[in-house]
Amino acid sequence: MTTNRILMLLKTRGPLTAKDLASHLQITSEGARLQLVKNMEEGFVKVETDVTGVGRPKQYYSLTDLGNGKFPDTHAELTVKLVDIIKTSLGENALQTVIDIYEEQGKTRYLNELTEHTALEEKIAKLAEIRTREGYMAEYTKEDNGYFFIENHCPICAVAKTCQGFCSSELNTFKYVLGDKVEISRMNHMIKGDRRCVYQIIETESDTDANAFNS
């Protein structure tokens, strides 16, 4: 359905004009506007006008909180309640133990799927595939200043807002499975109000460079 495709594009690409959406969907601009009006009436989409620059103001469409809610947030309410129960009944140390176990399980699970991949880009591509399967809508780009690993959705966002230890745990997991010859920095963070989570991945030393240095 066109409506679902519009919501998906706004989720993965951020604010877009009606013309941008029409181009992606291969429909007329008028057709895109009609769909956007429908989604606005249903509360899924909002519009903002950009008056900067020369020429006519541009209208950019993006998802509302209700629109973002159309994407899976894995058992959010129950998970938040369980985390709160652990924290209040058993204490911070018990909650940290849960996070540590979550991290170790993630490292083992991802590493098992990445084992046959040796090149960094292959590992990143596989990690994006795994994370997408888990609901993170992940992708990556290769730029002059390294790779950018992008997660357009966070299915554990509600619990991560309650306890950011889960976010730290996931960053530790990425560093572990991609190897000790990369540096990973989180550039954007949904918990801080960004539209998506973005990580910059820089290869600091290849195996070839290391062998050449040691020879």
Short mmCIF file of the C-alpha atoms (twelve columns), coordinates in Angstrom:
data_MODEL
# 
_entry.id   MODEL 
# 
loop_
_atom_site.group_PDB 
_atom_site.id 
_atom_site.type_symbol 
_atom_site.label_atom_id 
_atom_site.label_alt_id 
_atom_site.label_comp_id 
_atom_site.label_asym_id 
_atom_site.label_seq_id 
_atom_site.Cartn_x 
_atom_site.Cartn_y 
_atom_site.Cartn_z 
_atom_site.pdbx_PDB_model_num 
ATOM 1   C CA . MET A 1   0.000  0.000   0.000  1 
ATOM 2   C CA . THR A 2   1.147  3.543   -0.789 1 
ATOM 3   C CA . THR A 3   0.427  4.689   2.777  1 
ATOM 4   C CA . ASN A 4   2.752  2.077   4.274  1 
ATOM 5   C CA . ARG A 5   5.447  2.914   1.752  1 
ATOM 6   C CA . ILE A 6   5.219  6.603   2.620  1 
ATOM 7   C CA . LEU A 7   5.577  5.868   6.334  1 
ATOM 8   C CA . MET A 8   8.534  3.593   5.615  1 
ATOM 9   C CA . LEU A 9   10.274 6.258   3.516  1 
ATOM 10  C CA . LEU A 10  9.765  8.932   6.161  1 
ATOM 11  C CA . LYS A 11  11.077 6.516   8.782  1 
ATOM 12  C CA . THR A 12  14.227 5.569   6.884  1 
ATOM 13  C CA . ARG A 13  14.970 8.800   5.023  1 
ATOM 14  C CA . GLY A 14  13.712 11.459  7.418  1 
ATOM 15  C CA . PRO A 15  11.776 14.593  6.430  1 
ATOM 16  C CA . LEU A 16  10.932 14.678  2.717  1 
ATOM 17  C CA . THR A 17  8.990  16.951  0.384  1 
ATOM 18  C CA . ALA A 18  5.969  15.727  -1.556 1 
ATOM 19  C CA . LYS A 19  8.121  15.880  -4.686 1 
ATOM 20  C CA . ASP A 20  10.783 13.678  -3.054 1 
ATOM 21  C CA . LEU A 21  8.158  11.124  -2.035 1 
ATOM 22  C CA . ALA A 22  6.578  11.161  -5.477 1 
ATOM 23  C CA . SER A 23  9.968  10.424  -7.032 1 
ATOM 24  C CA . HIS A 24  10.628 7.509   -4.666 1 
ATOM 25  C CA . LEU A 25  7.148  6.069   -5.166 1 
ATOM 26  C CA . GLN A 26  7.014  6.806   -8.899 1 
ATOM 27  C CA . ILE A 27  3.679  8.591   -8.613 1 
ATOM 28  C CA . THR A 28  2.646  12.178  -9.336 1 
ATOM 29  C CA . SER A 29  3.346  14.962  -6.832 1 
ATOM 30  C CA . GLU A 30  -0.398 15.488  -6.537 1 
ATOM 31  C CA . GLY A 31  -0.872 11.801  -5.750 1 
ATOM 32  C CA . ALA A 32  1.802  12.038  -3.057 1 
ATOM 33  C CA . ARG A 33  0.142  15.119  -1.546 1 
ATOM 34  C CA . LEU A 34  -3.224 13.363  -1.377 1 
ATOM 35  C CA . GLN A 35  -1.657 10.449  0.479  1 
ATOM 36  C CA . LEU A 36  0.167  12.845  2.819  1 
ATOM 37  C CA . VAL A 37  -3.048 14.717  3.610  1 
ATOM 38  C CA . LYS A 38  -4.706 11.389  4.436  1 
ATOM 39  C CA . ASN A 39  -1.837 10.444  6.756  1 
ATOM 40  C CA . MET A 40  -1.903 13.872  8.388  1 
ATOM 41  C CA . GLU A 41  -5.636 13.532  9.060  1 
ATOM 42  C CA . GLU A 42  -4.944 10.164  10.698 1 
ATOM 43  C CA . GLY A 43  -2.197 11.723  12.822 1 
ATOM 44  C CA . PHE A 44  0.720  9.763   11.370 1 
ATOM 45  C CA . VAL A 45  2.454  12.589  9.520  1 
ATOM 46  C CA . LYS A 46  3.210  16.238  10.282 1 
ATOM 47  C CA . VAL A 47  4.484  19.046  8.051  1 
ATOM 48  C CA . GLU A 48  6.978  21.847  8.656  1 
ATOM 49  C CA . THR A 49  7.748  24.767  6.374  1 
ATOM 50  C CA . ASP A 50  11.352 25.724  5.612  1 
ATOM 51  C CA . VAL A 51  11.644 29.395  4.656  1 
ATOM 52  C CA . THR A 52  15.448 29.519  4.469  1 
ATOM 53  C CA . GLY A 53  17.196 30.182  1.182  1 
ATOM 54  C CA . VAL A 54  15.963 31.780  -2.009 1 
ATOM 55  C CA . GLY A 55  12.668 30.932  -3.657 1 
ATOM 56  C CA . ARG A 56  9.390  29.541  -2.437 1 
ATOM 57  C CA . PRO A 57  9.262  27.971  1.050  1 
ATOM 58  C CA . LYS A 58  9.475  24.182  1.051  1 
ATOM 59  C CA . GLN A 59  7.232  21.890  3.038  1 
ATOM 60  C CA . TYR A 60  8.855  18.871  4.636  1 
ATOM 61  C CA . TYR A 61  6.828  15.921  5.902  1 
ATOM 62  C CA . SER A 62  7.910  13.694  8.785  1 
ATOM 63  C CA . LEU A 63  6.460  11.133  11.177 1 
ATOM 64  C CA . THR A 64  4.613  12.059  14.341 1 
ATOM 65  C CA . ASP A 65  4.970  10.013  17.533 1 
ATOM 66  C CA . LEU A 66  1.845  8.159   16.427 1 
ATOM 67  C CA . GLY A 67  3.465  7.487   13.053 1 
ATOM 68  C CA . ASN A 68  6.595  6.151   14.706 1 
ATOM 69  C CA . GLY A 69  4.328  3.940   16.768 1 
ATOM 70  C CA . LYS A 70  3.368  2.081   13.587 1 
ATOM 71  C CA . PHE A 71  6.778  0.406   13.743 1 
ATOM 72  C CA . PRO A 72  7.443  -2.423  16.196 1 
ATOM 73  C CA . ASP A 73  8.531  -1.653  19.754 1 
ATOM 74  C CA . THR A 74  9.082  -5.142  21.095 1 
ATOM 75  C CA . HIS A 75  6.824  -5.721  24.113 1 
ATOM 76  C CA . ALA A 76  7.753  -2.208  25.278 1 
ATOM 77  C CA . GLU A 77  5.359  -1.769  28.185 1 
ATOM 78  C CA . LEU A 78  6.035  -5.185  29.713 1 
ATOM 79  C CA . THR A 79  9.817  -4.808  29.327 1 
ATOM 80  C CA . VAL A 80  9.829  -1.398  30.996 1 
ATOM 81  C CA . LYS A 81  7.799  -2.783  33.890 1 
ATOM 82  C CA . LEU A 82  10.159 -5.725  34.320 1 
ATOM 83  C CA . VAL A 83  13.211 -3.459  34.337 1 
ATOM 84  C CA . ASP A 84  11.540 -1.222  36.921 1 
ATOM 85  C CA . ILE A 85  10.684 -4.231  39.096 1 
ATOM 86  C CA . ILE A 86  14.275 -5.487  38.974 1 
ATOM 87  C CA . LYS A 87  15.645 -2.045  39.813 1 
ATOM 88  C CA . THR A 88  13.277 -1.309  42.706 1 
ATOM 89  C CA . SER A 89  13.019 -4.823  44.172 1 
ATOM 90  C CA . LEU A 90  16.488 -6.257  43.627 1 
ATOM 91  C CA . GLY A 91  18.623 -3.147  43.216 1 
ATOM 92  C CA . GLU A 92  20.916 -1.563  40.641 1 
ATOM 93  C CA . ASN A 93  23.483 -4.369  40.885 1 
ATOM 94  C CA . ALA A 94  20.888 -6.954  39.896 1 
ATOM 95  C CA . LEU A 95  19.829 -4.819  36.937 1 
ATOM 96  C CA . GLN A 96  23.451 -4.463  35.851 1 
ATOM 97  C CA . THR A 97  23.801 -8.245  36.021 1 
ATOM 98  C CA . VAL A 98  20.830 -8.571  33.648 1 
ATOM 99  C CA . ILE A 99  22.417 -6.043  31.261 1 
ATOM 100 C CA . ASP A 100 25.755 -7.876  31.398 1 
ATOM 101 C CA . ILE A 101 24.071 -11.188 30.542 1 
ATOM 102 C CA . TYR A 102 22.153 -9.468  27.702 1 
ATOM 103 C CA . GLU A 103 25.470 -8.126  26.373 1 
ATOM 104 C CA . GLU A 104 27.291 -11.471 26.559 1 
ATOM 105 C CA . GLN A 105 24.443 -13.270 24.816 1 
ATOM 106 C CA . GLY A 106 24.446 -10.658 22.073 1 
ATOM 107 C CA . LYS A 107 28.197 -10.969 21.567 1 
ATOM 108 C CA . THR A 108 27.964 -14.741 21.269 1 
ATOM 109 C CA . ARG A 109 24.958 -14.674 18.934 1 
ATOM 110 C CA . TYR A 110 26.401 -12.061 16.577 1 
ATOM 111 C CA . LEU A 111 29.889 -13.528 16.586 1 
ATOM 112 C CA . ASN A 112 28.528 -16.909 15.536 1 
ATOM 113 C CA . GLU A 113 26.958 -15.319 12.446 1 
ATOM 114 C CA . LEU A 114 29.994 -13.163 11.636 1 
ATOM 115 C CA . THR A 115 32.620 -15.885 12.003 1 
ATOM 116 C CA . GLU A 116 32.899 -16.693 8.282  1 
ATOM 117 C CA . HIS A 117 33.348 -13.015 7.352  1 
ATOM 118 C CA . THR A 118 36.859 -11.530 7.561  1 
ATOM 119 C CA . ALA A 119 36.735 -8.166  5.730  1 
ATOM 120 C CA . LEU A 120 35.374 -5.269  7.796  1 
ATOM 121 C CA . GLU A 121 32.740 -4.272  5.240  1 
ATOM 122 C CA . GLU A 122 31.476 -7.852  5.066  1 
ATOM 123 C CA . LYS A 123 31.111 -7.869  8.852  1 
ATOM 124 C CA . ILE A 124 29.270 -4.542  8.850  1 
ATOM 125 C CA . ALA A 125 26.927 -5.703  6.083  1 
ATOM 126 C CA . LYS A 126 26.153 -8.908  7.982  1 
ATOM 127 C CA . LEU A 127 25.621 -6.993  11.218 1 
ATOM 128 C CA . ALA A 128 23.152 -4.706  9.411  1 
ATOM 129 C CA . GLU A 129 21.319 -7.792  8.143  1 
ATOM 130 C CA . ILE A 130 21.102 -9.249  11.657 1 
ATOM 131 C CA . ARG A 131 19.965 -6.006  13.249 1 
ATOM 132 C CA . THR A 132 17.328 -5.478  10.552 1 
ATOM 133 C CA . ARG A 133 16.027 -8.955  11.264 1 
ATOM 134 C CA . GLU A 134 15.725 -7.913  14.911 1 
ATOM 135 C CA . GLY A 135 13.683 -4.832  14.018 1 
ATOM 136 C CA . TYR A 136 16.319 -2.078  13.941 1 
ATOM 137 C CA . MET A 137 15.913 -1.288  10.209 1 
ATOM 138 C CA . ALA A 138 19.697 -1.122  9.881  1 
ATOM 139 C CA . GLU A 139 21.805 -0.093  6.915  1 
ATOM 140 C CA . TYR A 140 25.292 1.264   6.313  1 
ATOM 141 C CA . THR A 141 27.158 3.593   4.004  1 
ATOM 142 C CA . LYS A 142 30.822 3.788   3.093  1 
ATOM 143 C CA . GLU A 143 32.293 7.281   3.103  1 
ATOM 144 C CA . ASP A 144 35.795 8.782   2.812  1 
ATOM 145 C CA . ASN A 145 35.972 9.044   6.607  1 
ATOM 146 C CA . GLY A 146 34.906 5.469   7.317  1 
ATOM 147 C CA . TYR A 147 31.644 3.566   7.494  1 
ATOM 148 C CA . PHE A 148 28.391 4.835   8.946  1 
ATOM 149 C CA . PHE A 149 26.187 2.194   10.533 1 
ATOM 150 C CA . ILE A 150 22.611 3.451   10.718 1 
ATOM 151 C CA . GLU A 151 19.655 2.151   12.700 1 
ATOM 152 C CA . ASN A 152 16.407 3.800   11.639 1 
ATOM 153 C CA . HIS A 153 14.337 2.205   14.381 1 
ATOM 154 C CA . CYS A 154 14.879 0.949   17.913 1 
ATOM 155 C CA . PRO A 155 12.529 -1.834  19.038 1 
ATOM 156 C CA . ILE A 156 13.814 -1.481  22.629 1 
ATOM 157 C CA . CYS A 157 13.628 2.316   22.713 1 
ATOM 158 C CA . ALA A 158 11.147 2.434   25.590 1 
ATOM 159 C CA . VAL A 159 13.314 0.330   27.888 1 
ATOM 160 C CA . ALA A 160 16.493 2.092   26.731 1 
ATOM 161 C CA . LYS A 161 14.986 5.404   27.858 1 
ATOM 162 C CA . THR A 162 14.392 3.854   31.263 1 
ATOM 163 C CA . CYS A 163 17.876 2.344   31.483 1 
ATOM 164 C CA . GLN A 164 20.568 3.564   29.092 1 
ATOM 165 C CA . GLY A 165 22.801 0.705   30.168 1 
ATOM 166 C CA . PHE A 166 21.214 -1.276  27.337 1 
ATOM 167 C CA . CYS A 167 22.506 1.270   24.803 1 
ATOM 168 C CA . SER A 168 26.015 1.081   26.260 1 
ATOM 169 C CA . SER A 169 25.775 -2.694  26.131 1 
ATOM 170 C CA . GLU A 170 24.903 -2.677  22.424 1 
ATOM 171 C CA . LEU A 171 27.800 -0.333  21.621 1 
ATOM 172 C CA . ASN A 172 30.153 -2.673  23.509 1 
ATOM 173 C CA . THR A 173 28.766 -5.580  21.492 1 
ATOM 174 C CA . PHE A 174 29.423 -3.820  18.175 1 
ATOM 175 C CA . LYS A 175 33.017 -3.083  19.210 1 
ATOM 176 C CA . TYR A 176 33.531 -6.687  20.251 1 
ATOM 177 C CA . VAL A 177 32.187 -8.399  17.136 1 
ATOM 178 C CA . LEU A 178 33.806 -6.028  14.628 1 
ATOM 179 C CA . GLY A 179 37.254 -6.559  16.150 1 
ATOM 180 C CA . ASP A 180 39.884 -4.580  17.989 1 
ATOM 181 C CA . LYS A 181 41.206 -2.856  14.862 1 
ATOM 182 C CA . VAL A 182 38.236 -0.517  14.538 1 
ATOM 183 C CA . GLU A 183 37.043 2.555   16.392 1 
ATOM 184 C CA . ILE A 184 33.279 3.038   16.812 1 
ATOM 185 C CA . SER A 185 31.648 6.291   17.873 1 
ATOM 186 C CA . ARG A 186 27.934 6.965   18.264 1 
ATOM 187 C CA . MET A 187 27.203 10.133  16.278 1 
ATOM 188 C CA . ASN A 188 23.402 10.280  16.673 1 
ATOM 189 C CA . HIS A 189 21.238 8.762   19.378 1 
ATOM 190 C CA . MET A 190 17.466 8.323   19.429 1 
ATOM 191 C CA . ILE A 191 17.446 8.530   23.216 1 
ATOM 192 C CA . LYS A 192 18.766 12.085  22.910 1 
ATOM 193 C CA . GLY A 193 16.038 13.048  20.478 1 
ATOM 194 C CA . ASP A 194 17.732 12.223  17.169 1 
ATOM 195 C CA . ARG A 195 15.681 10.615  14.421 1 
ATOM 196 C CA . ARG A 196 17.949 7.569   14.277 1 
ATOM 197 C CA . CYS A 197 21.097 6.068   15.796 1 
ATOM 198 C CA . VAL A 198 24.238 6.505   13.705 1 
ATOM 199 C CA . TYR A 199 27.645 4.996   14.427 1 
ATOM 200 C CA . GLN A 200 30.882 5.959   12.701 1 
ATOM 201 C CA . ILE A 201 33.206 2.999   12.186 1 
ATOM 202 C CA . ILE A 202 36.857 3.653   11.355 1 
ATOM 203 C CA . GLU A 203 39.383 0.950   10.569 1 
ATOM 204 C CA . THR A 204 42.482 1.829   12.582 1 
ATOM 205 C CA . GLU A 205 44.818 -0.928  11.419 1 
ATOM 206 C CA . SER A 206 44.318 -3.735  8.929  1 
ATOM 207 C CA . ASP A 207 45.788 -7.179  9.403  1 
ATOM 208 C CA . THR A 208 48.005 -6.511  6.354  1 
ATOM 209 C CA . ASP A 209 49.387 -3.336  7.928  1 
ATOM 210 C CA . ALA A 210 50.011 -5.135  11.201 1 
ATOM 211 C CA . ASN A 211 51.885 -7.964  9.504  1 
ATOM 212 C CA . ALA A 212 53.995 -5.531  7.493  1 
ATOM 213 C CA . PHE A 213 54.899 -3.623  10.638 1 
ATOM 214 C CA . ASN A 214 55.887 -6.790  12.499 1 
ATOM 215 C CA . SER A 215 57.919 -8.299  9.628  1 
# 
